[in-house]
């Protein structure tokens, strides 16, 4: 095997090793980026679920306040009034919490402001009804609560439904994005592994070919040495005869 052939083989092996190293670095970098992206996508999906859960909590607190107010109107028992105050306090707290969760979306921020106004309007109605009970006018409280129930309650329900629909759309989009990111990560991993395996196969082939060429060269060298010794012996014999 000539020096040029040896040099070419060495350069080829170096290129294969360098390519394998670059592929490994690329796969590692891409995997880290995709893992971070997948985590962010998953967090967005979880965030959407949290927003929908918080909407339900706000509605539940308002229903609790309404039920407690009705119970207080019907019985005048202090325990219902205590439940009513606790539900009203939770309503304010949870509607503010909903605002914090939706501050990443201009649309949902606007919707939450509308929802908060409607919830506050409903609580004002309940407060007026409870005041009737405090003054001993139970019939007036019941009539006031009954007359003021429809419009504001429907408003709260409609706004909550709009916010849920928006979050449902976001959930579909974010879930799709998360699925695509995971699929891309799988493709990168599988493709990178295939390239690495191919480079390993090429490296093994080149090493075997280089080993075979070296063995052939050594065998040729031994044969040449043997032939050279035979030639030298023949020349020496000829010179002795001469």
C-alpha positions, 0 to 999 in steps of 0.5 A: 500500500503506497503512502498516498493510499495510506494518507487517503485512508487516514484522512477518510477515517478522520472525516468519518470520525469528525462527522460522527462527532458533529452528528452527536453534537447536533443530536444532543443540541436538538434534543435539548432544545426540543425537550425544552420546547416540549416542556413549554408546550406542556406547561401551556396545555396545563395552564389552559386546564388551570384557567378552565378549572378556575372559571368553574371555581368562580361560578361555583363560589357564586352559586354557593353565595346564592344558595347561602343567601337564599338559605338566610332569606328563608331561615334567618339562621346565622350559619347561612349568613356566615356561609354567604360571607365566606362564599362572597369573599372566595368569589372576589379572591378567585375572580382575581386569581382568574385575572392573573391566570389570563393576563397572557391573553388580551382577549381573556383579560377583557373577558375576565373584566366583564366577568368580574363586573357581572359577578360584582353586580350579582353580589350587590343584588345578594347584598341587598336581599340580605339587607332586607332580612337584616331589617326583618323584611323577608318577603321584600328580600325574596321578591328583590332576589327573585326579580333581579336574578335573570339578566345578571345570572345569564350574563355571568353564564354567557361570559363564562361560556365565552371564556371556556370556548376561548380556552378550548380553542387554545387547548386544541392548538396547544395540544397539537403544538405539543404533539408536533414537538414530541413527534419532531423530537422522535424523528430527530432522535431516530434519524440521528441514531440511524446516521450514527449507526451508518457512520459506525458501519462505514468506520468498521468497513474502512478499518477492515479495508485498511487492515486488509490492505496492511496485511496484503502489504505485509504479505507482499513485503515478506514475499519480496524479502523472500524473493530478494533473499533468493535473488541474492543467494543466486547472485552470490552463487553466480559470483562464486562460480565466476 
